[in-house]
């Protein structure tokens, strides 16, 4: 019985190690892709405001043709 218990404990530890390594690899891949995408756009960490866009761009982004007039526009 003791041998089976230790086998189960080892399997649980291996499972936890695999899960932690998978999460770490996914985090590394996603952060690398985000950095590459940011370099392509040149806008890493930038917060856009209303003045960065023209009126047609704002309407397309906000979906004005679908939503219609908003309270902010009244």
N, C-alpha and C positions, 0 to 999 in steps of 0.2 A: 504494500500500500504506500509506503514511503517513496518508492521509486516513481510510482505513477504521480504522486503529488508533486515531486520535483520536476517531472517532465512537463506537467501542466504549468507550473510556475515559470519554467524556462520558455515555454511557448507563449505565455502571456507577455513576458519581457521582450521576446523577439517581436511579437505583434506590436507592442508599444514603440519599439525602436524603429520598425518599418513605418509606422504611422507618423512619427515625429520627423523622420528623414523625408518622407513624402511631402509633408507640410513645408518643411524648410526648402526643398527643391522647388516646389510650386511658388513659394514666396520669392525665391531668387529669380526664377524665370519671369514672373510677373513684374518685378521691379526692374529687371533688365529691359524687358519690352517697353515698359513705361518710360524709361530713360531714353531708349532709342527713339521712341515715338516723339518724345519731347524735344529731342535734338532735331528731328526732322521738321517739327513745327516751329521750333524756336520760342515756344511759349511755356516753358516749364514753370509751374507754380504761379502762373499769372491769373489774376482775377479780372474778368471782363466786366465792363459796366455798359450802361445804355449808350454812352457817347462813343463807344468803340464800333458801333454798327450804324448803318443807314436805316431809314424807315422801312424799305422793302426787306432788308435782312432781318430786322426785328420782327416784322410780321410773319416771315417764314419760320423763324426760330420759335416764336410764341404760338404759332398756329392760328393767327388772327382770322384767316379765311374760314376756319372750322369753328372756332370759339365765338367769334364776333367781337363786339365792343365789350371792354372790361370796365370795372369800376374805376381803375386808374385813368382810363381815357375819358371818363365823364366829367 
